[in-house]
Amino acid sequence: MTAIASLHRIERSFSNGVKALGPLDLNVEDGEFLSLLGPSGCGKSTALRVIAGLLAPTAGTLVWPHGRPRIGFVFQDATLMPWAIVRDNVRLPLDLEHVPRAEANSRAEAALARVGLAGFSSAYPRALSGGMRMRVSIARALVARPKLLLMDEPFAAVDEISRDALNEQLLKLWREDGLTIVFVTHSVHESTFLSTRIVALSPRPGRIASEFRFTAPAERTSDWRMTPDFAAAARQVSIALRSAIANAA
């Protein structure tokens, strides 16, 4: 597959002396759903922020072989403006690009419809559940029509039923838009369900400990979670992750 981003010997240290990441060598491949999996503090979020350009690496280089694509970012917290209605929250990236208001509103409404919130454009964030607020955050990332979507544990704070539904909806959006997604999680089962590839990181400083590729059903639904194939894949990932943590201890 064609790499859209290449991380070469990336390291990241902070002013307090903590080395969070690296050296890390990683290609992000066009069209894949890549999960970065690992324990808390292993540098997953740091790697994501380096790719997004929110953090500069201490060492190493980030290369965009075909030019930097349009990027969307979904944080662990929905980070919505509490004083603005849902439509205006979703429209924010277009306002920053000075897209005409009528077009921006239309695109925001369309993005909300895609995440199942067509009837909530005039609601305020405080009136929404945690899962609904995260859907708004995803709509805001999609409204600018990114090629690369970066997601930092977006479903960690929602209940299991909502999380499963959001996982399935995210896969549908990934397929429909031809997105490349890099998804940070510490959940073995979530990464197994979502991914075409999983990269497991070692404890800090984060480095690649294991890598997995999956041939999953074309339509991944909750039924697949109940199959022996899914259980076997999740077990393989879990064993490798435990081994990486033990070897780093």
C-alpha positions in Angstrom: 0.0 0.0 0.0 1.0 3.6 -0.5 2.2 5.5 2.6 0.6 8.9 3.1 2.7 9.6 6.2 6.1 8.2 7.2 7.6 8.6 10.7 11.3 8.1 10.7 13.1 7.6 14.1 10.6 9.9 15.8 11.3 10.8 19.4 9.5 13.2 21.7 10.7 14.4 25.1 9.2 17.0 27.4 10.7 19.8 29.5 10.4 17.7 32.7 12.8 15.2 31.2 10.2 12.5 30.4 10.9 10.8 27.1 7.4 9.8 25.9 8.1 8.4 22.5 10.6 6.6 20.4 12.5 6.0 18.4 9.4 5.3 16.4 9.4 4.2 12.7 5.9 4.0 11.3 4.2 4.3 7.9 0.5 5.3 7.8 -0.9 3.6 4.7 -3.5 5.1 2.4 -7.0 3.9 3.2 -6.2 1.8 6.2 -7.8 1.9 9.6 -4.7 1.9 11.9 -5.1 1.5 15.7 -2.3 2.5 18.0 -2.7 0.2 21.0 -1.0 0.3 24.4 -1.2 1.0 28.1 -1.7 4.5 29.4 1.4 6.7 29.1 3.0 4.7 26.3 3.1 7.6 23.9 0.1 6.8 21.7 -1.4 10.3 22.0 2.0 11.9 21.6 2.5 10.0 18.3 -0.9 11.2 17.1 -0.2 14.8 18.0 3.2 14.6 16.1 1.3 13.4 13.0 -1.3 16.2 13.4 1.5 18.8 13.7 0.3 19.7 17.3 3.7 18.6 18.7 7.1 18.9 17.1 9.3 15.8 17.4 12.5 16.1 19.5 14.3 14.0 17.0 13.4 12.3 13.7 11.4 13.4 10.7 7.8 13.2 9.6 7.5 12.9 5.8 4.4 13.4 3.7 5.3 11.5 0.5 2.5 13.0 -1.6 2.0 16.2 0.3 0.2 16.8 3.6 -3.4 15.8 3.3 -6.4 17.6 4.9 -6.5 16.3 8.4 -9.4 16.0 10.9 -8.8 15.5 14.6 -11.2 14.0 17.2 -10.0 14.4 20.8 -10.9 12.2 23.8 -13.1 15.0 25.1 -15.7 16.3 22.7 -14.3 19.9 23.3 -17.5 21.6 22.2 -18.3 25.3 22.8 -21.0 25.2 25.4 -22.4 28.6 24.4 -23.0 27.5 20.8 -25.7 25.3 19.4 -24.7 22.0 17.8 -24.8 23.2 14.2 -22.5 26.2 15.0 -20.1 23.8 16.8 -19.9 21.6 13.7 -19.6 24.6 11.4 -16.5 26.0 13.2 -13.8 24.6 10.8 -15.7 26.1 7.9 -16.0 29.4 9.6 -12.2 29.4 10.1 -11.8 28.8 6.4 -14.2 31.6 5.6 -16.7 29.3 3.8 -19.9 31.3 3.0 -22.4 31.0 5.9 -25.2 29.4 3.8 -22.9 26.7 2.4 -21.3 26.1 5.8 -24.7 25.7 7.5 -25.7 23.2 4.7 -22.6 21.2 5.1 -22.9 21.2 8.9 -26.5 19.9 8.7 -25.4 17.2 6.3 -22.5 16.1 8.6 -24.9 15.9 11.5 -27.3 13.8 9.5 -24.5 11.4 8.7 -23.8 10.8 12.4 -27.5 10.3 13.3 -28.1 13.8 14.8 -30.3 15.4 12.1 -32.8 16.6 14.6 -30.4 18.1 17.1 -28.7 21.0 15.2 -30.3 23.7 17.4 -29.6 21.9 20.7 -26.9 23.0 23.1 -24.2 20.5 24.1 -25.4 20.4 27.7 -28.7 18.8 26.4 -26.8 15.9 24.8 -25.5 12.6 26.2 -21.8 11.8 26.2 -22.2 9.6 23.1 -24.2 12.3 21.3 -21.5 15.0 22.1 -18.9 12.7 20.6 -21.0 12.3 17.5 -21.0 16.1 17.2 -17.2 16.1 17.5 -17.0 13.5 14.7 -19.3 15.6 12.5 -17.1 18.6 13.1 -14.1 16.7 12.0 -15.8 15.4 8.9 -17.4 18.6 7.8 -14.1 19.9 6.4 -13.8 16.7 4.3 -10.5 15.4 5.6 -8.5 12.6 3.9 -6.8 11.6 7.2 -8.8 11.4 10.4 -6.9 11.2 13.7 -8.8 10.0 16.8 -7.5 10.1 20.3 -9.5 7.6 22.4 -12.7 9.2 21.3 -15.0 6.6 22.9 -13.2 6.0 26.2 -15.8 8.0 28.3 -19.0 6.6 26.8 -20.9 3.5 28.0 -20.3 0.1 26.3 -23.6 0.0 24.4 -23.0 3.5 22.9 -19.3 2.6 22.2 -20.3 -0.4 20.2 -22.8 1.6 18.2 -20.2 4.4 17.6 -17.6 1.8 16.5 -20.0 0.5 13.8 -21.0 4.0 12.7 -17.3 5.0 12.4 -16.6 2.0 10.2 -19.4 3.0 7.9 -18.1 6.6 7.6 -14.6 5.2 7.0 -15.8 3.1 4.1 -18.1 5.8 2.6 -15.5 8.5 2.6 -12.4 6.5 1.7 -10.7 7.8 4.8 -7.4 6.9 6.3 -7.9 6.7 10.1 -5.3 6.5 12.9 -7.1 5.6 16.1 -5.6 5.6 19.6 -7.1 3.2 22.1 -6.1 1.0 25.1 -8.9 -1.5 24.3 -7.9 -4.8 22.8 -11.4 -5.6 21.7 -12.1 -2.1 20.2 -8.9 -2.2 18.2 -9.6 -5.7 17.0 -13.1 -4.8 15.9 -12.2 -1.6 14.1 -8.8 -2.1 12.5 -7.2 -3.3 9.4 -3.9 -3.0 11.2 -2.9 -2.7 14.9 0.4 -1.4 16.1 1.0 -2.2 19.8 3.4 0.2 21.5 5.6 -0.7 24.4 5.5 1.2 27.7 7.2 4.6 27.8 9.1 5.5 25.7 6.7 4.2 23.1 8.1 2.0 20.4 6.6 -0.6 18.2 6.3 -3.9 20.1 4.0 -5.9 17.7 2.0 -5.4 14.6 -1.1 -7.2 13.4 -3.1 -7.2 10.2 -6.6 -8.5 9.9 -8.9 -9.8 7.2 -12.2 -8.9 8.7 -15.7 -9.2 7.3 -16.6 -6.5 4.8 -19.5 -5.5 7.0 -18.3 -5.7 10.6 -21.3 -5.7 13.0 -22.0 -6.7 16.6 -22.5 -10.3 15.4 -18.8 -10.5 14.4 -17.8 -9.8 18.0 -19.5 -13.1 19.0 -17.6 -15.3 16.5 -14.6 -17.6 17.3 -12.5 -15.7 14.7 -12.9 -12.4 16.5 -12.2 -14.1 19.9 -9.0 -15.7 18.5 -7.8 -12.4 17.0 -8.5 -10.4 20.2 -6.7 -13.1 22.2 -3.6 -12.9 19.9 -3.5 -9.1 20.3 -3.9 -9.4 24.1 -1.1 -11.9 24.5 1.3 -9.8 22.4 0.4 -6.7 24.4 0.9 -8.4 27.7 4.3 -9.7 26.5 5.4 -6.3 25.4 4.5 -4.8 28.8 6.3 -7.6 30.6 9.4 -7.4 28.5 9.7 -3.7 29.1 9.3 -4.0 32.9 
